[in-house]
Amino acid sequence: MKLDGQAALVVIDAQKGGVMAQGETGIPHMAGGAERYARIIELIAAARAVEVPVVFIQEVHKRTLTDFGRELDGVEGVHCLEGDRATELADGIEPLPDEYLIRKRRYSAFFHTELELVLKSYGVRTLLLVGGLTDVCVHYTFADAHQHDYHLRVITDCVGGSSPRAHDAALEAMAYLQRDCLVCSEDVLAALSAAGATAVGS
């Protein structure tokens, strides 16, 4: 794969709840979270090594439930409350002091957050998306990014859905919008390595 212009790695809701029992988190999620997080950690290191910005997204809600809106009308129960262990970023997936951590109250990382400002500040054209849930926060962020005219790459072995079926359906829906958006971590690591080699040789 080739990166189209300045890229940023956007780590969406890679929180401890993704590797906890579902009864503890209020959200259904696919198995395999630990393996996905290990790959995300590798991607974060590779991006940093070639100065590709890494932006961290974290879903957080007040314990009063004031800011949930309609989010509890579906399958999801109360989740991502301030102070809960499940809400914390996963071990090894934490921003450095000069990186951005953007907290959101809705599914899309663009909705009433500073994400667009941050991306414009970096001059970003391509977003590399990892995290969860594929069919919820990743998909909604993808749709908003698409309508902001970003090139998008969803790293399919670094995202997990509420179920395998929902995960696959969301990937299909995103590929409908951008035909080349589905990639694997191996390809992205190779592209980042090539970008680093080009920078060194320039």
C-alpha positions as CSV (number, residue, x, y, z in Angstrom):
1,M,0.0,0.0,0.0
2,K,1.0,3.6,-0.5
3,L,0.3,6.5,1.9
4,D,-1.5,9.4,0.2
5,G,0.1,12.5,1.6
6,Q,0.8,13.1,5.3
7,A,-0.7,10.3,7.4
8,A,-1.8,10.1,11.0
9,L,-2.5,7.0,13.0
10,V,-5.8,7.4,14.9
11,V,-6.2,5.0,17.8
12,I,-9.9,4.8,18.6
13,D,-11.1,3.7,22.0
14,A,-8.3,1.2,22.7
15,Q,-9.3,1.0,26.3
16,K,-8.9,-1.6,28.9
17,G,-12.6,-2.7,28.5
18,G,-11.6,-4.3,25.2
19,V,-9.7,-7.0,27.0
20,M,-12.1,-7.4,30.0
21,A,-15.1,-9.7,30.4
22,Q,-18.1,-8.3,28.6
23,G,-20.2,-8.3,31.8
24,E,-17.7,-5.8,33.3
25,T,-17.8,-3.3,30.4
26,G,-21.4,-2.8,29.3
27,I,-20.4,-3.3,25.7
28,P,-20.3,-6.5,23.7
29,H,-17.1,-7.1,21.8
30,M,-15.3,-9.7,19.8
31,A,-12.6,-12.0,21.3
32,G,-9.0,-11.3,20.4
33,G,-8.6,-7.9,22.0
34,A,-5.2,-8.7,23.5
35,E,-3.8,-9.7,20.1
36,R,-5.2,-6.6,18.4
37,Y,-3.8,-4.4,21.1
38,A,-0.3,-6.0,20.7
39,R,-0.4,-5.2,17.0
40,I,-1.6,-1.6,17.7
41,I,1.3,-1.1,20.1
42,E,3.7,-2.2,17.3
43,L,2.0,0.2,14.8
44,I,2.3,3.1,17.3
45,A,6.0,2.5,17.7
46,A,6.5,2.3,13.9
47,A,4.6,5.5,13.3
48,R,6.5,7.4,16.0
49,A,9.8,6.1,14.5
50,V,9.1,7.8,11.2
51,E,7.4,10.9,12.7
52,V,3.8,10.0,11.6
53,P,1.5,11.6,14.2
54,V,-0.4,9.4,16.6
55,V,-3.7,10.7,17.9
56,F,-5.4,8.9,20.7
57,I,-9.2,8.8,21.1
58,Q,-10.9,7.9,24.4
59,E,-14.7,7.6,25.0
60,V,-15.5,8.9,28.4
61,H,-18.8,9.6,30.1
62,K,-19.8,11.3,33.4
63,R,-21.0,9.1,36.2
64,T,-24.3,11.1,36.2
65,L,-25.0,9.6,32.7
66,T,-25.9,13.2,31.6
67,D,-23.8,13.0,28.4
68,F,-25.0,9.7,27.0
69,G,-27.8,11.1,24.9
70,R,-29.5,8.3,22.9
71,E,-26.4,6.0,23.2
72,L,-28.2,3.7,25.6
73,D,-31.2,3.2,23.4
74,G,-29.6,0.1,21.7
75,V,-27.7,-2.9,22.8
76,E,-25.0,-1.1,24.8
77,G,-25.4,-0.7,28.5
78,V,-23.7,2.0,30.6
79,H,-20.0,2.1,29.7
80,C,-16.8,4.2,29.7
81,L,-17.6,6.0,32.9
82,E,-15.0,8.4,34.4
83,G,-12.9,6.6,37.0
84,D,-13.7,3.0,35.8
85,R,-10.8,0.7,35.0
86,A,-12.4,-0.3,31.7
87,T,-12.4,3.3,30.6
88,E,-8.6,3.7,30.9
89,L,-6.4,3.4,27.9
90,A,-5.0,-0.1,27.5
91,D,-1.6,-0.9,28.8
92,G,1.1,0.2,26.4
93,I,-1.3,2.4,24.4
94,E,-0.7,5.8,26.0
95,P,0.2,9.2,24.4
96,L,3.6,10.8,24.8
97,P,3.6,14.3,26.3
98,D,3.5,16.0,22.9
99,E,0.8,13.7,21.4
100,Y,-2.9,14.4,21.5
101,L,-5.5,12.5,23.6
102,I,-9.0,13.5,22.5
103,R,-11.9,12.5,24.7
104,K,-15.3,12.1,23.1
105,R,-18.9,11.8,24.3
106,R,-20.3,10.3,21.1
107,Y,-19.4,7.6,18.6
108,S,-17.5,9.6,16.0
109,A,-14.2,11.0,17.0
110,F,-15.1,14.2,15.0
111,F,-18.4,15.0,16.7
112,H,-17.9,18.1,18.9
113,T,-14.1,17.4,19.5
114,E,-10.9,19.1,18.4
115,L,-9.9,16.3,16.1
116,E,-10.3,18.2,12.8
117,L,-8.2,21.1,14.2
118,V,-5.5,18.7,15.3
119,L,-5.4,16.9,11.9
120,K,-5.3,20.2,10.0
121,S,-2.4,21.4,12.3
122,Y,-0.4,18.3,11.2
123,G,-1.4,18.8,7.6
124,V,-2.9,15.3,7.5
125,R,-4.5,13.8,4.4
126,T,-4.6,10.1,5.2
127,L,-6.0,8.5,8.4
128,L,-4.9,5.1,9.5
129,L,-7.7,3.8,11.8
130,V,-7.3,1.2,14.5
131,G,-9.2,0.3,17.7
132,G,-12.9,-0.3,18.3
133,L,-15.6,-1.0,17.8
134,T,-15.4,-1.6,14.1
135,D,-19.2,-1.3,13.6
136,V,-19.6,1.7,16.0
137,C,-16.9,4.2,16.8
138,V,-14.5,3.2,14.0
139,H,-17.3,3.2,11.4
140,Y,-18.8,6.5,12.5
141,T,-15.4,8.1,12.6
142,F,-14.7,6.7,9.1
143,A,-17.9,8.1,7.7
144,D,-17.2,11.6,9.1
145,A,-13.6,11.5,7.9
146,H,-14.8,10.4,4.4
147,Q,-17.1,13.4,4.3
148,H,-14.2,15.6,5.2
149,D,-12.3,14.2,2.2
150,Y,-9.6,12.3,4.0
151,H,-8.0,9.2,2.5
152,L,-8.7,6.3,4.8
153,R,-7.1,3.0,5.7
154,V,-8.7,0.7,8.2
155,I,-6.2,-1.8,9.5
156,T,-8.5,-4.8,9.6
157,D,-6.4,-6.9,12.1
158,C,-6.3,-4.0,14.5
159,V,-10.0,-3.3,14.8
160,G,-12.6,-5.4,16.5
161,G,-16.4,-5.2,16.4
162,S,-19.3,-5.9,18.7
163,S,-19.5,-9.3,17.0
164,P,-17.7,-11.0,14.1
165,R,-20.8,-10.5,11.9
166,A,-21.1,-6.8,12.8
167,H,-17.3,-6.4,12.3
168,D,-17.5,-7.9,8.8
169,A,-20.6,-5.9,7.8
170,A,-18.9,-2.6,8.9
171,L,-15.8,-3.4,6.9
172,E,-17.9,-4.0,3.9
173,A,-19.8,-0.7,4.4
174,M,-16.6,1.2,4.7
175,A,-15.1,-0.4,1.6
176,Y,-18.2,0.7,-0.3
177,L,-17.2,4.3,0.4
178,Q,-13.4,3.9,-0.3
179,R,-12.6,0.9,-2.3
180,D,-8.9,0.6,-1.2
181,C,-9.5,1.4,2.5
182,L,-9.1,-2.2,3.9
183,V,-5.5,-3.1,4.7
184,C,-3.6,-5.3,7.2
185,S,-1.0,-4.3,9.8
186,E,1.8,-6.0,7.8
187,D,1.2,-3.8,4.8
188,V,1.0,-0.6,6.9
189,L,4.2,-1.5,8.8
190,A,5.9,-2.0,5.4
191,A,4.6,1.4,4.1
192,L,5.8,3.2,7.3
193,S,9.2,1.6,6.9
194,A,9.4,2.7,3.3
195,A,8.3,6.2,4.3
196,G,11.1,6.3,6.8
197,A,13.7,5.0,4.3
198,T,12.6,7.7,1.8
199,A,12.9,10.4,4.5
200,V,16.4,9.3,5.4
201,G,17.4,9.2,1.7
202,S,16.0,12.6,0.8
